[in-house]
Amino acid sequence: MWYNTAMKNLKGSAGFTLIEVIVSTAVFALFAVGVYGAFQMVIKAVYKSRINIIETALLDEYLEVARNLSFNNVGIINGLPVGVLPHTTTTYRNGIPFLVTIVVRSIDDPFDGTLGGTPNDLAPADYKLVEITAACISCQHPTEATVSTIIPPKDLEGNSVNGAIFIYVTDSHNNPVADAKVHLVNTKTDPNIVIDDVTDKDGYLRVIDTPTGTMAYSITVDKQGFSSDYTSATSTLNPNPTKLPITVSTQQISDTFFSIDQLSSLTVHTINESCEPVGSTSFVMNGNKLIGTPGVYKYSQNLQTGADGSLNVNDLEFDLYNFSVLGGHDLAGSIPITPIEIVAGGHQDLTLVLSPHVSNSLLVKVLDNSNNLPLSDATVKLSKAGFNGTLKTNYGNLSQTDWSGGISSENYSESFPNIYAGDSMIDTLTSPGNISLAKFAGQYVGGGYLESAIFDIGKKVNLLNVLYTSESQPIETGSDSILLQLAMSNSSTDPAINNFVGPDGTASTYYSSVTTTVNTGGQTYRYFRYKVFLSTADQNFTPIFSDFAMTFTSGCTPPGQVFYSGISSGTYTLDVSAVGYDTTSSSVDVSGQSSSTVVLYRSI
């Protein structure tokens, strides 16, 4: 009895169980991690404050050096204005390296006129602006500090024998690019003049009081994540540059313009006519921009797809790109039709459809003149003595350019164009064939929408791009004054045909002139509708929507294209026709891998 009682007492006084120990350890670990994280944040804040103090002290030192120089010595070594200050230097404080960058600009103050202005200031270097930046090089999270000061001359200015270079940098939409890096070099002086500076908020860099020289100044303009633009000197590889180095004349302004924008990417797929990947295919990719004539392309590369028949091409600038296939294949067409436009900051997919190589072939591309898109159901007849071949282009696009039918039938018909729904804020009558915002009491409304009727493609297809043309889109209306959404389905009575979504598949995003690739979720569709939204930031202006188009393809058949393989060389007659278009007839010479582009005009 006493033994059982003792054992019960012993069990009741046992220590922590394993679960209790684990839970206690976890709680302590969470507490310790929190304390450690807070301690780390304090350390980082103290370190950052210390770095800022050192940077500020550095700036004060260099600022005092600049202020105590004579006016003529305030400038950059081998730069403009010329002086004794280094453009960049590395300085150590407490064992920490700091990069100090000094920029000096001659300023043309409008108080006494400007160079080339009224009155014309023939001594435009009125004073100098010194800007000094200090940045920690080795810091894990780099910070930088900047100060600036103005240094005036002590004596009266005199007429200058120098000139000026005004550099203007815009993007692909002709908007100014601020903070673009400008590298300017004059190798005809001893020592060379080297300037590294950036454009202002208006996209300008004005280099005042510049020594004269004939084709003396080479300029390169770029920006992080952007393309570059530059001048080119005459060389063996480029005997006739399109943008020569800049000439500066006495008391004259040399204006020069550059265009850069965000870089883009392209994924190229190579497949055969049975839609199977063709790996390790070599091809040439040329941009449309020239840096010299004749035929010196800014972008020209020999590329090759991987074993899986695909290749990612990065760091492409906005341009129109052409493609030709090398090796044992011929180009039987492409999806979308080439040349393709790469827009700034975008991504494009391209499929090259290949056919086994033959001695002679002809690729015919048929386009609609109103929108330059591939034309479906066009009849192409190629003939000469002993040969007669007729092919038909696959579906290429459905478009709408007229909304004069008003709100009527649910289904779209080209013979009776209509809309299906809209609000009173949209005007389809004032400018026939266009859509604009309605006007009340002399001002346009802030926004409105229009829903199209249902388009029936006739079979399931791969929807590619939604495109539109704007007859007018004033900058005052805002950058997103025209937006679109799509509704897609395989049944005209499916409720999904009324669910309008944007490129991420939700109702909160929109297609635009930049975002055009249709998000189908990998599905094929027969029916679609679109919804266009118009808005304006300034009610004195309205955007004008004038043309809508949807491009698509079925399987791996290139839209708006036909391919003749294994034909003999020689001169052929090419007849192309389509319902609703004027028939065209032309001669085409076939020799090797040939191509021809035919543009059809709508019948009046």
LUMLUMRO-176682 format. One record per residue (C-alpha): residue number from 1; residue in three letters; chain; z, y, x. Coordinates in Angstrom, 1 decimal. Example, Ala and Ser with C-alpha at 12.3 -4.5 7.8 and 13.67 -1.06 7.14 Angstrom:
<atoms>
n;res;chain;Z;Y;X
1;ala;A;7.8;-4.5;12.3
2;ser;A;7.1;-1.1;13.7
</atoms>
This chain:
<atoms>
n;res;chain;Z;Y;X
1;met;A;0.0;0.0;0.0
2;trp;A;1.1;2.4;2.7
3;tyr;A;-2.1;1.6;4.6
4;asn;A;-4.5;2.4;1.7
5;thr;A;-2.6;5.7;1.2
6;ala;A;-2.9;6.6;4.8
7;met;A;-6.6;5.9;4.9
8;lys;A;-7.2;8.1;1.8
9;asn;A;-5.4;11.0;3.5
10;leu;A;-7.4;10.5;6.6
11;lys;A;-10.7;10.6;4.7
12;gly;A;-9.7;13.8;2.9
13;ser;A;-9.0;15.6;6.1
14;ala;A;-12.4;14.8;7.7
15;gly;A;-14.5;17.6;9.4
16;phe;A;-17.9;19.2;8.4
17;thr;A;-20.7;16.9;7.2
18;leu;A;-24.1;16.8;9.0
19;ile;A;-25.7;18.9;6.2
20;glu;A;-23.0;21.5;6.4
21;val;A;-23.5;21.8;10.2
22;ile;A;-27.3;22.1;9.7
23;val;A;-27.0;24.8;7.1
24;ser;A;-24.5;26.8;9.1
25;thr;A;-26.7;26.6;12.2
26;ala;A;-29.7;27.8;10.2
27;val;A;-27.7;30.8;8.8
28;phe;A;-26.5;31.7;12.3
29;ala;A;-30.1;31.4;13.7
30;leu;A;-31.4;33.7;11.0
31;phe;A;-28.6;36.2;11.8
32;ala;A;-29.3;36.0;15.5
33;val;A;-33.1;36.4;15.0
34;gly;A;-32.5;39.5;12.9
35;val;A;-30.1;41.0;15.5
36;tyr;A;-32.6;40.2;18.3
37;gly;A;-35.5;41.8;16.4
38;ala;A;-33.5;45.0;15.7
39;phe;A;-32.5;45.1;19.4
40;gln;A;-36.2;44.7;20.4
41;met;A;-37.2;47.6;18.1
42;val;A;-34.6;49.8;19.6
43;ile;A;-35.8;48.9;23.1
44;lys;A;-39.4;49.7;22.2
45;ala;A;-38.5;53.0;20.6
46;val;A;-36.6;54.0;23.7
47;tyr;A;-39.4;52.9;26.0
48;lys;A;-42.0;54.8;23.9
49;ser;A;-39.9;58.0;24.0
50;arg;A;-39.5;57.6;27.7
51;ile;A;-43.3;57.3;28.1
52;asn;A;-43.9;60.4;25.9
53;ile;A;-41.5;62.4;28.1
54;ile;A;-43.3;61.4;31.3
55;glu;A;-46.7;62.2;29.7
56;thr;A;-45.5;65.6;28.6
57;ala;A;-44.2;66.4;32.1
58;leu;A;-47.5;65.3;33.6
59;leu;A;-49.4;67.6;31.3
60;asp;A;-47.2;70.5;32.2
61;glu;A;-47.9;69.9;35.9
62;tyr;A;-51.7;69.8;35.5
63;leu;A;-51.7;72.7;33.1
64;glu;A;-49.9;74.9;35.6
65;val;A;-52.4;73.9;38.3
66;ala;A;-55.3;74.9;36.1
67;arg;A;-53.6;78.2;35.1
68;asn;A;-53.0;79.2;38.8
69;leu;A;-56.6;78.6;39.9
70;ser;A;-59.1;81.5;40.2
71;phe;A;-61.5;81.6;37.2
72;asn;A;-64.5;80.5;39.3
73;asn;A;-62.5;77.4;40.4
74;val;A;-61.5;76.3;36.9
75;gly;A;-64.0;73.5;36.3
76;ile;A;-64.8;69.8;37.1
77;ile;A;-65.8;68.5;40.4
78;asn;A;-69.6;67.8;40.2
79;gly;A;-69.4;68.8;36.5
80;leu;A;-70.0;71.8;34.3
81;pro;A;-68.6;74.3;34.7
82;val;A;-68.3;73.4;38.4
83;gly;A;-64.7;73.6;39.8
84;val;A;-62.0;71.8;41.8
85;leu;A;-60.4;69.8;39.0
86;pro;A;-61.1;66.0;38.9
87;his;A;-62.4;64.7;35.6
88;thr;A;-60.2;61.6;35.8
89;thr;A;-57.3;60.6;38.1
90;thr;A;-54.6;58.0;38.1
91;thr;A;-51.1;59.2;38.7
92;tyr;A;-47.9;57.1;39.1
93;arg;A;-44.5;58.1;37.7
94;asn;A;-41.5;55.8;38.1
95;gly;A;-44.0;53.1;39.1
96;ile;A;-46.0;53.5;35.9
97;pro;A;-49.7;54.3;36.2
98;phe;A;-51.0;57.1;33.9
99;leu;A;-54.7;58.1;33.5
100;val;A;-55.1;61.9;33.4
101;thr;A;-58.4;63.2;31.9
102;ile;A;-59.4;66.8;32.3
103;val;A;-62.3;68.4;30.3
104;val;A;-63.3;72.0;30.9
105;arg;A;-65.8;73.8;28.5
106;ser;A;-67.4;77.2;28.8
107;ile;A;-67.0;78.8;25.4
108;asp;A;-69.5;81.2;23.9
109;asp;A;-67.3;83.5;21.7
110;pro;A;-69.1;85.1;18.8
111;phe;A;-67.2;88.4;19.3
112;asp;A;-70.0;89.7;21.6
113;gly;A;-72.8;87.6;20.0
114;thr;A;-74.0;84.1;20.9
115;leu;A;-76.7;82.8;23.1
116;gly;A;-79.9;82.8;21.0
117;gly;A;-78.1;84.6;18.1
118;thr;A;-78.0;88.2;16.9
119;pro;A;-77.0;89.9;19.1
120;asn;A;-78.2;87.6;21.8
121;asp;A;-75.4;87.1;24.4
122;leu;A;-77.0;86.7;27.8
123;ala;A;-73.7;85.9;29.4
124;pro;A;-72.4;83.3;27.0
125;ala;A;-69.6;81.9;29.2
126;asp;A;-67.0;84.2;27.8
127;tyr;A;-63.9;82.0;28.7
128;lys;A;-63.0;78.5;29.6
129;leu;A;-61.2;75.9;27.4
130;val;A;-59.2;73.4;29.5
131;glu;A;-58.1;70.2;27.7
132;ile;A;-55.9;67.7;29.5
133;thr;A;-55.0;64.2;28.3
134;ala;A;-52.4;61.8;29.8
135;ala;A;-52.3;58.1;28.8
136;cys;A;-50.2;55.2;30.0
137;ile;A;-52.5;52.6;31.4
138;ser;A;-50.2;49.5;31.7
139;cys;A;-48.3;50.0;28.4
140;gln;A;-48.6;47.2;25.9
141;his;A;-49.1;49.7;23.1
142;pro;A;-50.8;52.6;24.9
143;thr;A;-50.0;56.2;23.8
144;glu;A;-51.6;59.4;24.9
145;ala;A;-50.7;63.1;24.7
146;thr;A;-53.0;66.1;24.9
147;val;A;-52.7;69.8;25.6
148;ser;A;-55.2;72.6;25.9
149;thr;A;-55.3;76.2;27.1
150;ile;A;-57.7;79.1;27.3
151;ile;A;-58.4;80.7;30.6
152;pro;A;-60.3;84.1;30.5
153;pro;A;-62.1;85.8;33.4
154;lys;A;-60.4;88.8;35.1
155;asp;A;-63.6;90.8;35.5
156;leu;A;-66.4;91.9;33.1
157;glu;A;-69.1;89.3;32.6
158;gly;A;-72.6;89.8;33.8
159;asn;A;-76.0;88.5;32.6
160;ser;A;-76.3;84.8;33.5
161;val;A;-79.4;83.2;35.0
162;asn;A;-78.4;79.9;33.6
163;gly;A;-79.3;78.3;30.2
164;ala;A;-77.6;76.0;27.7
165;ile;A;-78.0;72.5;26.2
166;phe;A;-77.1;72.0;22.6
167;ile;A;-76.7;68.3;21.8
168;tyr;A;-76.6;67.2;18.2
169;val;A;-75.7;63.6;17.2
170;thr;A;-76.2;62.2;13.7
171;asp;A;-75.9;58.7;12.1
172;ser;A;-78.6;56.7;10.3
173;his;A;-78.1;59.0;7.2
174;asn;A;-78.5;62.2;9.2
175;asn;A;-74.7;62.9;8.9
176;pro;A;-73.0;64.4;12.0
177;val;A;-71.1;62.0;14.2
178;ala;A;-67.9;63.4;15.6
179;asp;A;-66.3;62.2;18.8
180;ala;A;-69.5;60.7;20.1
181;lys;A;-69.3;60.2;23.9
182;val;A;-71.9;62.2;25.8
183;his;A;-72.7;61.3;29.4
184;leu;A;-74.9;64.0;31.1
185;val;A;-76.2;63.7;34.6
186;asn;A;-78.3;66.1;36.8
187;thr;A;-79.4;64.2;39.9
188;lys;A;-81.5;67.1;41.1
189;thr;A;-78.5;69.1;42.3
190;asp;A;-76.4;68.5;45.4
191;pro;A;-73.8;67.3;44.6
192;asn;A;-75.0;65.8;41.3
193;ile;A;-73.7;67.4;38.1
194;val;A;-71.9;64.8;35.9
195;ile;A;-70.4;65.7;32.5
196;asp;A;-68.5;63.3;30.2
197;asp;A;-67.5;65.0;26.9
198;val;A;-67.5;64.4;23.2
199;thr;A;-69.1;66.0;20.1
200;asp;A;-67.1;68.2;17.8
201;lys;A;-66.5;67.5;14.1
202;asp;A;-70.0;68.9;13.3
203;gly;A;-71.7;66.4;15.7
204;tyr;A;-72.4;69.1;18.3
205;leu;A;-71.7;69.4;22.0
206;arg;A;-72.7;72.8;23.4
207;val;A;-73.0;72.8;27.2
208;ile;A;-72.9;76.6;28.1
209;asp;A;-74.0;78.2;31.3
210;thr;A;-76.0;75.3;32.5
211;pro;A;-78.0;75.6;35.8
212;thr;A;-81.7;75.5;35.2
213;gly;A;-84.0;72.6;36.0
214;thr;A;-87.2;70.9;34.9
215;met;A;-86.5;67.5;33.3
216;ala;A;-83.2;67.6;35.2
217;tyr;A;-80.6;66.4;32.7
218;ser;A;-80.4;62.7;31.7
219;ile;A;-78.2;62.1;28.6
220;thr;A;-76.6;59.0;27.1
221;val;A;-74.8;59.1;23.8
222;asp;A;-72.6;56.3;22.4
223;lys;A;-69.3;55.6;20.7
224;gln;A;-67.0;52.6;20.4
225;gly;A;-68.6;50.1;17.9
226;phe;A;-71.7;52.2;17.6
227;ser;A;-75.3;51.9;19.0
228;ser;A;-76.4;54.2;21.9
229;asp;A;-79.2;56.7;22.3
230;tyr;A;-80.5;58.2;25.5
231;thr;A;-83.2;59.9;27.5
232;ser;A;-85.5;58.0;29.8
233;ala;A;-87.1;59.1;33.0
234;thr;A;-90.7;58.0;33.9
235;ser;A;-90.8;54.6;35.6
236;thr;A;-93.1;51.7;36.3
237;leu;A;-91.8;49.8;33.2
238;asn;A;-91.8;52.9;31.1
239;pro;A;-94.6;55.3;32.2
240;asn;A;-94.6;57.4;29.0
241;pro;A;-91.0;57.8;27.7
242;thr;A;-90.6;59.1;24.2
243;lys;A;-87.5;61.1;25.0
244;leu;A;-87.7;62.6;28.5
245;pro;A;-84.7;64.2;30.4
246;ile;A;-83.9;67.7;29.3
247;thr;A;-85.4;70.9;30.8
248;val;A;-83.1;74.0;31.0
249;ser;A;-84.7;77.4;31.4
250;thr;A;-83.0;80.8;32.2
251;gln;A;-81.2;82.2;29.1
252;gln;A;-82.7;79.7;26.8
253;ile;A;-81.2;77.0;24.6
254;ser;A;-82.5;73.5;25.0
255;asp;A;-81.9;71.6;21.7
256;thr;A;-81.8;67.8;21.8
257;phe;A;-81.1;65.3;19.1
258;phe;A;-79.7;61.8;19.2
259;ser;A;-79.0;59.2;16.5
260;ile;A;-76.3;56.5;16.6
261;asp;A;-74.4;54.5;14.1
262;gln;A;-72.2;51.4;13.6
263;leu;A;-73.5;48.2;15.1
264;ser;A;-74.6;45.3;12.8
265;ser;A;-75.2;41.6;13.0
266;leu;A;-77.8;39.0;12.0
267;thr;A;-77.7;35.3;11.5
268;val;A;-81.1;33.6;12.0
269;his;A;-81.8;30.1;10.6
270;thr;A;-84.8;28.0;11.5
271;ile;A;-85.9;25.4;9.0
272;asn;A;-89.0;23.4;8.2
273;glu;A;-90.9;23.4;4.9
274;ser;A;-88.7;20.6;3.6
275;cys;A;-85.6;22.9;4.1
276;glu;A;-84.3;20.8;7.0
277;pro;A;-82.9;22.7;10.1
278;val;A;-85.1;22.9;13.1
279;gly;A;-82.9;23.3;16.2
280;ser;A;-83.6;24.9;19.6
281;thr;A;-86.4;27.1;18.2
282;ser;A;-87.5;30.0;20.5
283;phe;A;-88.6;33.3;19.0
284;val;A;-89.2;36.9;19.9
285;met;A;-87.3;39.6;18.1
286;asn;A;-88.6;43.2;18.4
287;gly;A;-87.1;46.4;16.9
288;asn;A;-89.4;49.1;15.6
289;lys;A;-87.9;51.9;17.7
290;leu;A;-89.8;52.8;20.8
291;ile;A;-88.4;54.4;24.0
292;gly;A;-91.9;54.6;25.4
293;thr;A;-95.6;54.3;24.5
294;pro;A;-97.5;52.2;24.1
295;gly;A;-95.2;49.3;23.0
296;val;A;-92.0;49.9;25.0
297;tyr;A;-89.4;48.7;22.5
298;lys;A;-85.8;49.8;22.5
299;tyr;A;-84.9;46.3;21.5
300;ser;A;-87.0;43.3;22.5
301;gln;A;-85.4;39.9;23.2
302;asn;A;-86.5;36.3;23.6
303;leu;A;-83.9;34.3;21.6
304;gln;A;-83.3;30.6;20.7
305;thr;A;-81.5;29.0;17.8
306;gly;A;-78.9;26.4;18.5
307;ala;A;-79.1;22.6;17.9
308;asp;A;-78.1;23.2;14.3
309;gly;A;-81.0;25.7;13.8
310;ser;A;-78.9;28.8;13.6
311;leu;A;-78.1;31.8;15.9
312;asn;A;-75.8;34.8;15.5
313;val;A;-77.2;38.0;16.9
314;asn;A;-74.6;40.7;17.3
315;asp;A;-74.5;44.4;18.4
316;leu;A;-77.7;45.3;16.7
317;glu;A;-78.5;48.9;15.8
318;phe;A;-80.0;50.1;12.6
319;asp;A;-83.8;49.4;12.8
320;leu;A;-86.7;47.5;11.4
321;tyr;A;-87.1;44.1;13.1
322;asn;A;-90.1;41.8;13.5
323;phe;A;-90.1;38.2;14.5
324;ser;A;-92.6;35.8;16.1
325;val;A;-92.1;32.1;16.8
326;leu;A;-92.7;30.5;20.2
327;gly;A;-93.3;26.9;21.3
328;gly;A;-94.3;24.0;19.0
329;his;A;-94.1;25.8;15.7
330;asp;A;-95.8;28.4;13.6
331;leu;A;-94.1;30.9;11.3
332;ala;A;-95.0;29.8;7.8
333;gly;A;-92.9;32.6;6.1
334;ser;A;-89.4;34.0;6.1
335;ile;A;-86.5;34.6;3.6
336;pro;A;-86.3;37.6;3.1
337;ile;A;-89.8;38.8;4.0
338;thr;A;-90.2;40.3;7.5
339;pro;A;-90.0;42.8;9.0
340;ile;A;-86.3;43.1;7.9
341;glu;A;-84.3;46.3;7.9
342;ile;A;-80.9;46.0;9.5
343;val;A;-78.6;48.8;8.1
344;ala;A;-75.7;50.3;10.0
345;gly;A;-72.5;48.4;9.9
346;gly;A;-73.9;45.5;7.9
347;his;A;-74.8;41.8;8.2
348;gln;A;-78.1;40.2;7.3
349;asp;A;-79.1;36.5;7.0
350;leu;A;-82.7;35.6;7.9
351;thr;A;-84.4;32.2;7.4
352;leu;A;-87.6;31.5;9.4
353;val;A;-89.6;28.8;7.7
354;leu;A;-91.6;26.8;10.4
355;ser;A;-94.7;24.7;10.3
356;pro;A;-96.0;22.4;13.0
357;his;A;-98.1;24.3;15.5
358;val;A;-101.9;24.3;15.0
359;ser;A;-104.7;26.2;16.7
360;asn;A;-105.3;28.6;13.8
361;ser;A;-103.2;29.7;10.9
362;leu;A;-102.8;32.6;8.5
363;leu;A;-99.6;34.0;6.9
364;val;A;-100.3;36.3;4.0
365;lys;A;-97.6;38.6;2.6
366;val;A;-98.1;40.2;-0.8
367;leu;A;-96.0;43.4;-1.6
368;asp;A;-95.6;45.5;-4.7
369;asn;A;-96.6;49.1;-3.7
370;ser;A;-93.9;50.7;-5.9
371;asn;A;-90.9;49.2;-4.1
372;asn;A;-92.4;47.4;-1.0
373;leu;A;-90.9;44.1;-2.2
374;pro;A;-92.5;40.6;-2.2
375;leu;A;-94.6;40.0;-5.2
376;ser;A;-94.2;36.8;-7.2
377;asp;A;-97.0;34.9;-9.0
378;ala;A;-99.8;36.6;-7.0
379;thr;A;-103.0;34.6;-6.6
380;val;A;-104.3;34.5;-3.0
381;lys;A;-107.8;33.3;-2.4
382;leu;A;-109.1;32.8;1.2
383;ser;A;-112.7;32.0;1.6
384;lys;A;-115.7;31.9;4.0
385;ala;A;-118.7;29.6;4.3
386;gly;A;-117.5;26.0;4.0
387;phe;A;-113.9;26.9;3.1
388;asn;A;-112.2;28.0;-0.2
389;gly;A;-108.4;27.9;-0.5
390;thr;A;-106.4;29.4;-3.4
391;leu;A;-102.6;29.6;-3.2
392;lys;A;-99.9;31.4;-5.3
393;thr;A;-96.9;33.3;-4.1
394;asn;A;-93.5;32.1;-5.2
395;tyr;A;-91.1;34.2;-7.2
396;gly;A;-90.2;37.3;-5.2
397;asn;A;-88.6;40.0;-7.3
398;leu;A;-87.9;41.3;-10.8
399;ser;A;-87.7;45.0;-11.2
400;gln;A;-87.2;47.7;-13.8
401;thr;A;-88.5;51.2;-13.4
402;asp;A;-88.5;52.4;-17.0
403;trp;A;-85.7;52.7;-19.5
404;ser;A;-87.7;54.5;-22.3
405;gly;A;-87.2;51.7;-24.8
406;gly;A;-83.6;52.7;-25.3
407;ile;A;-80.9;50.4;-26.6
408;ser;A;-82.7;47.6;-28.4
409;ser;A;-83.4;43.9;-27.7
410;glu;A;-80.9;41.9;-25.7
411;asn;A;-83.7;40.3;-23.6
412;tyr;A;-85.7;42.3;-21.1
413;ser;A;-89.5;42.6;-21.5
414;glu;A;-91.7;44.6;-19.1
415;ser;A;-94.0;45.5;-22.0
416;phe;A;-91.1;47.1;-23.8
417;pro;A;-88.5;48.2;-21.3
418;asn;A;-85.0;48.7;-22.7
419;ile;A;-81.3;48.8;-22.0
420;tyr;A;-78.8;46.7;-23.9
421;ala;A;-75.7;49.0;-23.8
422;gly;A;-74.6;52.3;-22.4
423;asp;A;-72.5;55.3;-23.2
424;ser;A;-73.4;58.8;-24.2
425;met;A;-72.8;60.0;-20.7
426;ile;A;-76.2;58.6;-19.5
427;asp;A;-79.5;60.4;-20.0
428;thr;A;-82.7;58.3;-20.1
429;leu;A;-85.0;60.9;-21.8
430;thr;A;-84.9;64.2;-19.9
431;ser;A;-86.7;62.6;-16.8
432;pro;A;-88.9;59.8;-18.1
433;gly;A;-88.6;56.6;-16.1
434;asn;A;-85.3;57.8;-14.6
435;ile;A;-81.6;57.6;-15.3
436;ser;A;-79.3;60.6;-14.8
437;leu;A;-75.9;61.9;-16.1
438;ala;A;-76.0;63.7;-19.4
439;lys;A;-75.6;67.5;-19.4
440;phe;A;-73.3;69.4;-21.8
441;ala;A;-72.7;73.1;-21.8
442;gly;A;-74.7;73.6;-18.7
443;gln;A;-72.9;71.0;-16.6
444;tyr;A;-73.3;67.3;-15.9
445;val;A;-70.5;64.9;-17.0
446;gly;A;-68.4;63.3;-14.4
447;gly;A;-69.6;59.8;-14.9
448;gly;A;-71.3;57.2;-17.1
449;tyr;A;-72.7;53.7;-17.1
450;leu;A;-75.7;51.7;-18.4
451;glu;A;-76.0;47.9;-18.9
452;ser;A;-79.4;46.3;-18.7
453;ala;A;-80.9;43.7;-21.0
454;ile;A;-80.9;40.1;-19.9
455;phe;A;-83.5;39.2;-17.2
456;asp;A;-84.9;35.6;-17.5
457;ile;A;-86.3;34.4;-14.2
458;gly;A;-87.7;31.3;-15.7
459;lys;A;-85.9;28.8;-13.5
460;lys;A;-82.8;28.5;-11.3
461;val;A;-83.2;30.5;-8.1
462;asn;A;-81.2;31.8;-5.2
463;leu;A;-80.5;35.4;-5.9
464;leu;A;-80.7;37.4;-2.6
465;asn;A;-80.4;41.2;-2.8
466;val;A;-79.9;43.8;-5.5
467;leu;A;-81.8;46.9;-4.5
468;tyr;A;-82.3;50.3;-6.1
469;thr;A;-84.2;53.5;-5.4
470;ser;A;-82.7;56.9;-6.0
471;glu;A;-85.2;59.7;-6.7
472;ser;A;-82.4;62.1;-5.9
473;gln;A;-78.9;61.7;-4.7
474;pro;A;-77.6;65.1;-3.6
475;ile;A;-74.8;65.0;-1.0
476;glu;A;-72.7;67.1;-3.5
477;thr;A;-72.5;64.1;-5.9
478;gly;A;-70.5;62.0;-3.3
479;ser;A;-71.3;59.0;-1.2
480;asp;A;-70.7;56.4;-4.0
481;ser;A;-72.5;58.3;-6.8
482;ile;A;-74.6;55.2;-7.6
483;leu;A;-73.0;51.8;-7.8
484;leu;A;-74.0;48.5;-9.4
485;gln;A;-72.4;45.3;-10.6
486;leu;A;-74.1;42.0;-11.7
487;ala;A;-73.5;39.3;-14.4
488;met;A;-75.1;35.9;-13.8
489;ser;A;-75.4;32.7;-15.8
490;asn;A;-77.7;29.7;-16.5
491;ser;A;-77.5;30.4;-20.3
492;ser;A;-78.4;33.6;-22.1
493;thr;A;-75.6;32.9;-24.6
494;asp;A;-72.9;32.1;-22.0
495;pro;A;-70.1;34.7;-22.1
496;ala;A;-70.4;35.0;-18.3
497;ile;A;-73.6;37.0;-18.8
498;asn;A;-71.3;39.8;-19.9
499;asn;A;-68.9;39.6;-17.0
500;phe;A;-70.0;42.2;-14.4
501;val;A;-68.7;41.7;-10.9
502;gly;A;-69.3;43.1;-7.4
503;pro;A;-69.9;41.5;-4.0
504;asp;A;-66.4;39.9;-3.8
505;gly;A;-66.8;38.3;-7.2
506;thr;A;-64.4;40.6;-9.0
507;ala;A;-64.8;43.6;-11.3
508;ser;A;-63.1;45.9;-8.7
509;thr;A;-66.0;46.0;-6.2
510;tyr;A;-69.6;47.3;-6.4
511;tyr;A;-73.0;46.9;-4.9
512;ser;A;-74.5;49.9;-3.2
513;ser;A;-77.4;51.0;-1.0
514;val;A;-75.5;49.4;1.9
515;thr;A;-73.9;46.4;0.2
516;thr;A;-76.9;44.6;-1.3
517;thr;A;-76.4;40.9;-0.7
518;val;A;-75.7;39.1;-3.9
519;asn;A;-72.5;36.9;-4.0
520;thr;A;-73.5;33.8;-5.9
521;gly;A;-70.8;31.6;-4.7
522;gly;A;-73.5;29.2;-3.5
523;gln;A;-74.8;28.7;-7.0
524;thr;A;-78.3;29.1;-8.4
525;tyr;A;-78.9;31.1;-11.5
526;arg;A;-81.7;31.7;-14.1
527;tyr;A;-80.4;34.7;-16.0
528;phe;A;-78.8;38.0;-14.8
529;arg;A;-78.0;41.5;-16.0
530;tyr;A;-77.0;44.6;-14.1
531;lys;A;-74.7;47.5;-14.8
532;val;A;-75.3;50.8;-13.1
533;phe;A;-72.5;53.4;-12.7
534;leu;A;-73.4;57.1;-12.1
535;ser;A;-70.8;59.7;-11.1
536;thr;A;-70.7;63.1;-9.4
537;ala;A;-68.1;65.0;-7.4
538;asp;A;-69.8;68.3;-8.3
539;gln;A;-70.8;68.7;-12.0
540;asn;A;-73.6;71.0;-11.0
541;phe;A;-75.5;68.0;-9.6
542;thr;A;-76.4;64.5;-10.8
543;pro;A;-77.7;61.4;-9.0
544;ile;A;-81.0;60.1;-10.3
545;phe;A;-81.5;56.3;-10.6
546;ser;A;-85.2;55.5;-10.6
547;asp;A;-85.9;51.9;-9.7
548;phe;A;-84.0;48.6;-9.8
549;ala;A;-85.1;45.3;-8.2
550;met;A;-83.6;41.8;-7.7
551;thr;A;-85.0;39.7;-4.9
552;phe;A;-84.7;35.9;-5.0
553;thr;A;-86.2;32.7;-3.8
554;ser;A;-86.4;29.1;-4.9
555;gly;A;-85.4;26.5;-2.4
556;cys;A;-87.0;27.2;1.0
557;thr;A;-90.2;28.8;-0.4
558;pro;A;-90.6;32.2;1.2
559;pro;A;-90.9;34.9;-1.5
560;gly;A;-94.2;36.7;-1.8
561;gln;A;-95.9;34.7;0.9
562;val;A;-98.5;32.0;1.3
563;phe;A;-99.4;30.1;4.5
564;tyr;A;-102.8;28.6;5.5
565;ser;A;-102.4;26.0;8.3
566;gly;A;-105.1;24.2;10.3
567;ile;A;-108.0;26.4;9.4
568;ser;A;-110.8;27.4;11.7
569;ser;A;-111.1;30.7;13.5
570;gly;A;-113.4;33.4;12.1
571;thr;A;-113.7;36.1;9.6
572;tyr;A;-112.5;35.4;6.0
573;thr;A;-112.6;37.2;2.7
574;leu;A;-109.1;37.6;1.3
575;asp;A;-108.9;38.3;-2.5
576;val;A;-105.4;38.9;-4.0
577;ser;A;-104.6;39.4;-7.7
578;ala;A;-101.7;39.5;-10.0
579;val;A;-101.1;40.2;-13.7
580;gly;A;-100.5;43.9;-14.2
581;tyr;A;-101.9;44.8;-10.7
582;asp;A;-105.3;46.0;-9.4
583;thr;A;-107.2;43.2;-7.6
584;thr;A;-107.8;43.8;-3.9
585;ser;A;-110.4;42.3;-1.6
586;ser;A;-110.5;42.6;2.2
587;ser;A;-111.7;40.9;5.4
588;val;A;-109.3;39.2;7.7
589;asp;A;-109.9;37.8;11.2
590;val;A;-108.2;34.5;12.0
591;ser;A;-107.6;33.7;15.7
592;gly;A;-104.5;31.7;16.7
593;gln;A;-101.4;32.6;14.7
594;ser;A;-102.5;35.4;12.4
595;ser;A;-100.9;37.3;9.6
596;ser;A;-102.0;39.8;7.0
597;thr;A;-100.0;42.0;4.7
598;val;A;-101.6;42.9;1.3
599;val;A;-100.1;45.7;-0.9
600;leu;A;-101.0;45.5;-4.7
601;tyr;A;-100.9;48.5;-6.9
602;arg;A;-99.8;48.4;-10.5
603;ser;A;-102.7;48.8;-13.0
604;ile;A;-102.8;52.2;-14.8
</atoms>
